[in-house]
């Protein structure tokens, strides 16, 4: 081996040793609670303080812990015990910063007389004393079998600009849906959770067509269960 090759070999070996030393030193870095950064996390129902408090109560994230001992998945599972949070992703950077991305649950209905919402996944979500979302109010008793149907219906209403500002309540029994409306006294009737998309579309078209006629003020109910028709029942008074 000539001298130049020897120098290159020594240089490569030195780089390897420095890398290994840095890696070992990085893994032995102490991680502290104040190293947590909440990135792209929009807190409404919960808060950073409540999540920090939750983590402090566990043994997963003590005041000082070696980076190599930090269990990111366990931290994510701990964060998800917060009943307002749907998703949590935790990652760690070379400098010891712990980045947490959080997505809160999204309620689409609120149940009258109960202390919970129905979220867009068909699960119960508790009320928050920090933030209250304006969503349609369910006036009926509901069973667990109704939750997924209500979630799909609630998402549809929320994503439709007209319906979101128009529907304020829902009462149902035997799959008969009875919607209360904003600024109008009449109720909107739909039979069942199927094909409500086309029925709502038909109703929206009718509503916009007669809005300025004054007819809506004399209506008791609008029935959308007849094909290609909007059946109205008007007050006799």
SERO-4910 file (N, C-alpha, C, O; in steps of 0.05 Angstrom, whole numbers):
BEGIN
 pado doro    nc1    nc2    nc3   cac1   cac2   cac3    cc1    cc2    cc3    oc1    oc2    oc3
  Unk    A     17    -24      0      0      0      0     18     25      0     35     28     17
  Unk    A     13     43    -19     29     67    -20     19     87      0     -2     84     13
  Unk    A     34    109      3     28    129     24      1    143     19    -14    148     38
  Unk    A     -5    149     -7    -31    162    -12    -54    145     -5    -74    154      6
  Unk    A    -53    119    -12    -75    101     -5    -77     98     25   -100     96     36
  Unk    A    -55     99     39    -55     97     68    -69    121     81    -85    118     99
  Unk    A    -64    145     70    -77    170     80   -107    169     75   -122    177     92
  Unk    A   -115    158     52   -143    157     46   -157    137     65   -179    143     74
  Unk    A   -144    115     70   -156     95     89   -159    106    117   -179    102    130
  Unk    A   -138    121    126   -139    133    152   -162    153    154   -176    155    174
  Unk    A   -165    169    132   -186    190    131   -214    177    132   -231    187    147
  Unk    A   -218    155    117   -244    142    117   -250    130    145   -272    132    155
  Unk    A   -229    118    157   -233    107    184   -240    128    204   -257    124    221
  Unk    A   -227    151    202   -233    173    220   -261    183    217   -275    189    236
  Unk    A   -271    185    192   -298    194    186   -318    174    198   -339    182    209
  Unk    A   -312    148    195   -330    127    206   -332    130    237   -353    128    248
  Unk    A   -308    134    250   -308    136    279   -323    161    288   -337    160    308
  Unk    A   -319    183    274   -333    208    281   -364    204    278   -379    213    295
  Unk    A   -372    190    257   -401    185    252   -412    168    274   -433    174    285
  Unk    A   -398    147    281   -407    129    302   -408    143    329   -427    139    345
  Unk    A   -388    160    334   -388    175    359   -411    195    361   -424    198    382
  Unk    A   -416    208    338   -439    227    337   -465    213    341   -483    223    355
  Unk    A   -468    190    328   -493    174    330   -498    166    359   -520    168    370
  Unk    A   -476    156    372   -478    147    399   -484    170    418   -501    168    436
  Unk    A   -471    193    413   -476    217    429   -504    227    426   -517    236    445
  Unk    A   -514    226    401   -541    235    395   -562    217    409   -581    227    420
  Unk    A   -557    191    409   -576    173    422   -575    176    453   -595    170    466
  Unk    A   -553    186    463   -551    190    492   -559    218    500   -556    226    524
  Unk    A   -570    234    481   -579    261    487   -604    259    506   -621    242    502
  Unk    A   -605    277    526   -628    278    544   -650    294    530   -646    316    520
  Unk    A   -674    282    531   -698    295    520   -715    305    543   -720    290    562
  Unk    A   -723    330    542   -739    342    563   -766    350    553   -771    352    529
  Unk    A   -785    355    572   -812    362    565   -813    387    548   -831    390    531
  Unk    A   -796    406    553   -797    431    538   -785    428    510   -783    448    496
  Unk    A   -778    404    502   -768    399    475   -792    393    456   -787    389    432
  Unk    A   -816    392    466   -839    385    449   -848    409    433   -851    431    443
  Unk    A   -852    404    407   -862    425    388   -887    414    375   -887    392    364
  Unk    A   -909    430    377   -934    421    364   -936    435    337   -941    459    335
  Unk    A   -932    419    316   -932    429    289   -957    421    274   -966    398    276
  Unk    A   -969    440    261   -994    436    245  -1016    424    262  -1032    408    252
  Unk    A  -1017    432    287  -1037    422    306  -1056    445    313  -1048    464    325
  Unk    A  -1081    442    304  -1101    463    308  -1119    456    332  -1138    440    328
  Unk    A  -1113    466    355  -1128    459    379  -1153    477    381  -1151    501    380
  Unk    A  -1176    464    385  -1201    478    390  -1213    467    416  -1217    482    435
  Unk    A  -1220    442    415  -1233    429    438  -1214    423    460  -1221    422    484
  Unk    A  -1189    418    453  -1168    411    473  -1147    434    473  -1153    456    465
  Unk    A  -1123    428    484  -1102    448    485  -1075    435    487  -1073    412    494
  Unk    A  -1054    450    481  -1027    441    485  -1022    434    514  -1009    414    521
  Unk    A  -1032    451    532  -1027    446    561  -1039    420    570  -1027    406    586
  Unk    A  -1063    413    560  -1076    388    569  -1060    364    558  -1058    344    572
  Unk    A  -1049    366    534  -1033    344    523  -1007    342    539   -998    320    545
  Unk    A   -994    364    544   -969    364    560   -974    352    588   -958    336    598
  Unk    A   -996    359    600  -1003    349    626  -1007    319    625   -999    304    643
  Unk    A  -1020    310    603  -1025    281    599   -998    266    597   -995    244    609
  Unk    A   -979    277    582   -954    264    579   -938    263    605   -923    244    610
  Unk    A   -940    284    620   -925    285    646   -936    264    665   -921    255    683
  Unk    A   -961    257    662   -973    237    680   -965    209    673   -970    190    689
  Unk    A   -953    205    650   -944    178    642   -915    174    650   -901    194    656
  Unk    A   -906    150    648   -877    144    652   -862    143    626   -838    137    626
  Unk    A   -875    151    605   -863    149    578   -845    173    573   -826    172    557
  Unk    A   -851    196    586   -837    221    579   -831    235    605   -845    253    613
  Unk    A   -810    226    619   -802    238    644   -787    264    638   -783    271    614
  Unk    A   -780    279    658   -766    305    654   -741    302    638   -733    319    622
  Unk    A   -727    280    642   -703    274    626   -703    245    618   -705    227    635
  Unk    A   -700    240    593   -699    213    583   -680    212    559   -679    231    543
  Unk    A   -665    190    557   -647    187    534   -663    185    508   -684    172    507
  Unk    A   -653    197    488   -667    197    462   -671    168    452   -691    161    441
  Unk    A   -651    151    457   -652    123    448   -674    107    463   -682     86    454
  Unk    A   -683    118    486   -703    104    502   -731    114    496   -751    103    507
  Unk    A   -734    134    480   -760    147    475   -776    129    456   -768    123    434
  Unk    A   -800    121    465   -818    103    450   -840    121    437   -859    128    450
  Unk    A   -836    127    412   -854    146    398   -882    135    396   -902    150    400
  Unk    A   -885    109    390   -912     97    387   -927     98    413   -951    102    413
  Unk    A   -913     93    434   -926     93    461   -935    121    468   -956    125    480
  Unk    A   -920    141    460   -928    169    464   -953    176    448   -971    189    458
  Unk    A   -954    166    423   -977    171    407  -1002    158    419  -1023    170    420
  Unk    A   -999    133    429  -1022    120    442  -1031    135    467  -1055    136    473
  Unk    A  -1012    146    482  -1019    161    506  -1034    186    498  -1054    193    512
  Unk    A  -1026    200    477  -1040    224    469  -1068    218    460  -1087    234    465
  Unk    A  -1072    195    448  -1099    187    438  -1118    180    460  -1142    177    455
  Unk    A  -1109    179    485  -1127    175    507  -1143    201    513  -1162    201    528
  Unk    A  -1133    223    502  -1148    248    503  -1173    245    485  -1170    240    461
  Unk    A  -1197    247    496  -1221    240    481  -1228    260    459  -1248    256    444
  Unk    A  -1213    282    457  -1218    301    435  -1200    296    411  -1204    309    390
  Unk    A  -1181    278    414  -1160    275    393  -1165    250    377  -1169    228    388
  Unk    A  -1165    253    350  -1169    230    332  -1143    218    323  -1141    194    319
  Unk    A  -1123    235    319  -1098    225    306  -1074    240    318  -1075    264    324
  Unk    A  -1052    225    323  -1028    237    333  -1004    223    319  -1002    199    317
  Unk    A   -985    240    311   -960    230    298   -937    244    312   -935    268    313
  Unk    A   -919    228    323   -896    238    338   -870    230    325   -866    207    317
  Unk    A   -852    250    321   -826    244    309   -805    260    325   -812    279    339
  Unk    A   -780    252    322   -758    265    337   -736    273    318   -730    258    299
  Unk    A   -724    296    323   -703    306    306   -675    303    319   -673    297    343
  Unk    A   -655    307    303   -627    303    312   -621    321    336   -606    313    354
  Unk    A   -632    345    336   -626    364    357   -642    358    383   -640    373    403
  Unk    A   -658    337    383   -672    329    407   -701    340    409   -715    334    428
  Unk    A   -709    356    389   -736    366    389   -756    344    382   -751    328    363
  Unk    A   -777    343    397   -798    323    391   -822    338    378   -833    356    390
  Unk    A   -828    330    354   -850    343    339   -875    326    340   -874    302    336
  Unk    A   -897    339    347   -922    326    351   -943    338    332   -947    363    333
  Unk    A   -955    322    314   -976    331    297  -1002    319    307  -1004    294    310
  Unk    A  -1022    335    312  -1047    326    324  -1071    335    307  -1072    358    297
  Unk    A  -1090    317    304  -1115    323    291  -1138    317    310  -1140    295    320
  Unk    A  -1154    337    316  -1176    333    334  -1200    320    320  -1202    321    295
  Unk    A  -1217    308    336  -1241    296    324  -1260    318    314  -1258    341    322
  Unk    A  -1277    311    294  -1294    330    282  -1323    322    287  -1333    304    274
  Unk    A  -1338    337    304  -1366    330    310  -1384    340    287  -1379    361    276
  Unk    A  -1405    324    281  -1424    331    260  -1452    334    271  -1469    345    258
  Unk    A  -1457    322    295  -1483    325    308  -1478    329    338  -1457    320    349
  Unk    A  -1497    341    352  -1497    342    381  -1523    330    391  -1544    336    380
  Unk    A  -1522    313    412  -1545    299    422  -1558    315    444  -1545    321    464
  Unk    A  -1584    321    441  -1598    337    461  -1599    322    488  -1605    298    489
  Unk    A  -1594    336    510  -1595    325    536  -1572    306    544  -1572    296    566
  Unk    A  -1554    302    526  -1530    286    531  -1505    303    529  -1505    324    515
  Unk    A  -1484    294    542  -1460    310    541  -1440    299    521  -1417    295    526
  Unk    A  -1450    296    496  -1432    287    475  -1442    294    447  -1465    299    443
  Unk    A  -1423    295    429  -1428    297    401  -1427    270    388  -1418    250    400
  Unk    A  -1436    268    362  -1429    246    345  -1409    257    325  -1414    276    311
  Unk    A  -1385    244    324  -1364    254    306  -1367    242    278  -1384    224    274
  Unk    A  -1350    250    260  -1352    242    232  -1343    213    227  -1343    204    204
  Unk    A  -1335    199    248  -1329    171    246  -1350    153    259  -1347    129    260
  Unk    A  -1371    166    269  -1392    151    282  -1386    143    310  -1396    123    320
  Unk    A  -1370    159    324  -1363    154    352  -1372    177    369  -1376    200    360
  Unk    A  -1376    171    395  -1383    192    414  -1358    210    420  -1336    200    423
  Unk    A  -1364    236    422  -1343    255    429  -1353    273    451  -1375    285    448
  Unk    A  -1339    276    473  -1350    292    495  -1351    322    488  -1337    332    470
  Unk    A  -1368    336    502  -1369    365    500  -1344    377    512  -1332    365    530
  Unk    A  -1337    401    503  -1313    414    513  -1321    441    526  -1339    455    516
  Unk    A  -1309    447    549  -1314    474    561  -1296    495    549  -1297    518    558
  Unk    A  -1280    488    529  -1262    507    516  -1274    517    490  -1270    540    482
  Unk    A  -1289    500    476  -1300    507    449  -1325    491    444  -1327    467    450
  Unk    A  -1345    504    433  -1370    491    425  -1375    495    396  -1376    518    386
  Unk    A  -1378    473    381  -1382    475    352  -1412    475    346  -1428    460    358
  Unk    A  -1420    493    328  -1448    494    320  -1454    473    299  -1446    474    276
  Unk    A  -1469    452    308  -1477    430    291  -1506    424    296  -1517    432    316
  Unk    A  -1519    410    277  -1548    403    281  -1551    387    307  -1534    371    315
  Unk    A  -1574    392    320  -1580    379    345  -1598    355    341  -1619    357    327
  Unk    A  -1591    332    351  -1607    308    350  -1627    308    373  -1619    309    396
  Unk    A  -1653    307    366  -1674    309    386  -1684    282    396  -1701    281    414
  Unk    A  -1674    260    384  -1684    233    390  -1664    217    406  -1640    225    407
  Unk    A  -1673    196    418  -1654    176    430  -1641    161    407  -1654    154    387
  Unk    A  -1615    155    410  -1601    141    388  -1588    116    399  -1580    115    423
  Unk    A  -1586     96    382  -1572     71    389  -1545     70    375  -1540     86    357
  Unk    A  -1528     52    384  -1502     50    372  -1503     42    343  -1485     49    328
  Unk    A  -1524     28    335  -1527     20    306  -1532     44    288  -1528     42    264
  Unk    A  -1541     66    300  -1547     90    284  -1523    108    280  -1523    125    263
  Unk    A  -1501    103    295  -1479    122    296  -1465    126    269  -1460    148    261
  Unk    A  -1459    104    255  -1446    106    229  -1463    120    208  -1454    135    192
  Unk    A  -1489    113    209  -1508    126    190  -1509    157    195  -1509    173    177
  Unk    A  -1510    164    221  -1511    192    228  -1485    206    221  -1485    229    213
  Unk    A  -1462    192    223  -1436    204    216  -1436    210    186  -1427    232    179
  Unk    A  -1445    192    169  -1445    197    140  -1464    220    133  -1458    237    117
  Unk    A  -1488    219    146  -1507    241    141  -1496    268    150  -1498    288    136
  Unk    A  -1484    268    174  -1473    293    185  -1450    304    167  -1449    328    163
  Unk    A  -1433    287    157  -1412    296    139  -1423    308    114  -1413    328    104
  Unk    A  -1444    295    103  -1456    305     79  -1468    333     83  -1464    351     67
  Unk    A  -1482    337    106  -1493    363    112  -1471    384    116  -1474    406    106
  Unk    A  -1450    377    130  -1429    395    136  -1414    404    110  -1406    427    108
  Unk    A  -1411    386     91  -1397    392     67  -1414    407     46  -1403    415     25
  Unk    A  -1440    409     51  -1457    423     33  -1463    451     44  -1476    453     65
  Unk    A  -1455    471     31  -1457    498     41  -1486    506     47  -1491    519     68
  Unk    A  -1504    499     30  -1532    506     33  -1543    491     58  -1556    504     75
  Unk    A  -1539    465     60  -1550    450     82  -1538    457    109  -1551    457    130
  Unk    A  -1512    463    108  -1498    469    133  -1510    493    147  -1511    494    171
  Unk    A  -1518    513    132  -1530    537    143  -1560    535    146  -1572    554    157
  Unk    A  -1572    513    137  -1601    511    135  -1612    492    156  -1633    498    168
  Unk    A  -1599    469    161  -1610    449    178  -1600    453    207  -1576    456    212
  Unk    A  -1618    454    226  -1611    459    254  -1616    435    272  -1604    433    293
  Unk    A  -1634    417    264  -1640    394    282  -1649    370    266  -1656    372    243
  Unk    A  -1649    347    280  -1658    322    268  -1672    306    289  -1662    301    311
  Unk    A  -1696    297    282  -1712    279    299  -1719    255    282  -1728    258    259
  Unk    A  -1715    230    292  -1721    207    275  -1730    184    292  -1723    180    315
  Unk    A  -1747    168    279  -1757    143    290  -1765    124    267  -1776    133    247
  Unk    A  -1758     99    270  -1764     79    249  -1753     89    222  -1765     84    201
  Unk    A  -1730    101    223  -1716    110    199  -1729    134    185  -1721    141    163
  Unk    A  -1750    146    197  -1762    170    186  -1747    194    197  -1747    199    221
  Unk    A  -1735    209    179  -1719    232    186  -1735    258    184  -1747    263    163
  Unk    A  -1735    273    206  -1751    298    207  -1731    321    214  -1722    322    237
  Unk    A  -1726    338    195  -1706    359    198  -1719    386    205  -1738    394    193
  Unk    A  -1708    399    226  -1715    426    232  -1697    445    218  -1673    439    213
  Unk    A  -1707    469    211  -1692    487    193  -1688    514    205  -1703    523    223
  Unk    A  -1667    527    197  -1660    554    206  -1678    575    193  -1679    577    169
  Unk    A  -1692    591    210  -1708    614    201  -1735    605    188  -1750    622    178
  Unk    A  -1741    579    188  -1766    570    176  -1780    551    196  -1767    536    210
  Unk    A  -1807    552    196  -1823    537    216  -1829    508    206  -1835    491    222
  Unk    A  -1828    504    180  -1835    478    169  -1813    457    174  -1790    464    178
  Unk    A  -1821    432    173  -1802    410    175  -1797    396    148  -1814    397    130
  Unk    A  -1774    384    146  -1766    370    121  -1766    340    127  -1752    331    145
  Unk    A  -1781    325    111  -1785    296    116  -1770    279     96  -1773    284     72
  Unk    A  -1755    260    105  -1742    240     88  -1745    213    101  -1740    210    125
  Unk    A  -1751    193     85  -1755    166     96  -1729    150     91  -1723    142     69
  Unk    A  -1715    145    113  -1691    128    112  -1665    143    106  -1665    167     99
  Unk    A  -1643    129    110  -1617    140    107  -1605    136     79  -1582    143     73
  Unk    A  -1621    124     61  -1611    119     34  -1621    140     14  -1643    151     17
  Unk    A  -1604    146     -5  -1611    165    -27  -1618    193    -18  -1632    207    -32
  Unk    A  -1609    201      6  -1616    228     15  -1601    249     -1  -1609    272     -2
  Unk    A  -1579    241    -14  -1564    261    -30  -1581    273    -52  -1582    297    -55
  Unk    A  -1594    255    -68  -1611    265    -90  -1636    280    -80  -1645    298    -92
  Unk    A  -1646    271    -57  -1670    284    -45  -1663    312    -36  -1679    331    -39
  Unk    A  -1640    315    -23  -1631    342    -15  -1626    360    -39  -1632    384    -38
  Unk    A  -1615    349    -60  -1610    364    -84  -1636    375    -96  -1638    398   -105
  Unk    A  -1656    357    -96  -1683    364   -106  -1695    386    -89  -1707    405    -99
  Unk    A  -1692    384    -63  -1703    404    -45  -1689    431    -48  -1702    451    -48
  Unk    A  -1662    431    -50  -1647    456    -53  -1656    471    -78  -1659    495    -78
  Unk    A  -1660    456   -100  -1670    468   -125  -1697    481   -121  -1702    503   -130
  Unk    A  -1715    466   -107  -1742    477   -102  -1741    501    -84  -1754    521    -89
  Unk    A  -1725    500    -63  -1723    522    -44  -1714    548    -58  -1726    569    -54
  Unk    A  -1693    546    -74  -1683    570    -88  -1703    581   -108  -1703    605   -113
  Unk    A  -1719    563   -119  -1738    572   -139  -1761    587   -127  -1771    606   -139
  Unk    A  -1770    579   -103  -1794    592    -91  -1787    611    -68  -1805    622    -55
  Unk    A  -1761    615    -62  -1753    630    -39  -1766    658    -38  -1774    666    -16
  Unk    A  -1767    672    -60  -1777    699    -60  -1807    701    -64  -1818    723    -66
  Unk    A  -1821    678    -66  -1850    678    -71  -1866    681    -46  -1890    688    -48
  Unk    A  -1855    676    -23  -1870    678      2  -1884    652     10  -1895    651     32
  Unk    A  -1883    632     -7  -1897    607     -2  -1886    592     21  -1900    577     35
  Unk    A  -1860    595     27  -1847    579     48  -1857    586     76  -1856    570     94
  Unk    A  -1868    610     79  -1878    619    105  -1905    605    112  -1912    605    136
  Unk    A  -1919    593     93  -1945    581     98  -1943    550     98  -1964    537     98
  Unk    A  -1919    539     97  -1915    510     95  -1911    498    123  -1897    509    139
  Unk    A  -1924    475    127  -1920    460    152  -1898    439    148  -1880    436    165
  Unk    A  -1900    424    126  -1880    403    121  -1874    402     91  -1890    409     75
  Unk    A  -1850    392     85  -1842    386     58  -1833    357     58  -1814    350     72
  Unk    A  -1845    341     41  -1840    312     40  -1823    307     15  -1832    313     -8
  Unk    A  -1800    295     18  -1782    290     -5  -1782    260    -13  -1763    252    -27
  Unk    A  -1802    245     -5  -1801    216     -9  -1814    207    -35  -1816    183    -41
  Unk    A  -1823    226    -51  -1836    220    -76  -1817    226   -100  -1805    247   -101
  Unk    A  -1814    207   -118  -1795    209   -139  -1801    234   -157  -1823    238   -167
  Unk    A  -1780    250   -160  -1781    274   -177  -1802    294   -168  -1810    311   -184
  Unk    A  -1811    293   -143  -1831    311   -134  -1824    322   -106  -1811    308    -90
  Unk    A  -1832    346   -101  -1831    358    -74  -1859    362    -65  -1873    380    -75
  Unk    A  -1868    347    -45  -1896    349    -36  -1897    367    -11  -1883    362      9
  Unk    A  -1914    387    -12  -1916    406     10  -1943    404     23  -1963    399     10
  Unk    A  -1943    408     49  -1968    410     65  -1969    437     77  -1952    445     92
  Unk    A  -1990    452     69  -1992    480     78  -2011    483    101  -2029    467    105
  Unk    A  -2007    505    116  -2024    511    138  -2051    519    128  -2054    533    108
  Unk    A  -2072    512    143  -2099    519    136  -2107    547    145  -2125    559    135
  Unk    A  -2091    557    164  -2096    584    175  -2082    605    159  -2084    629    164
***
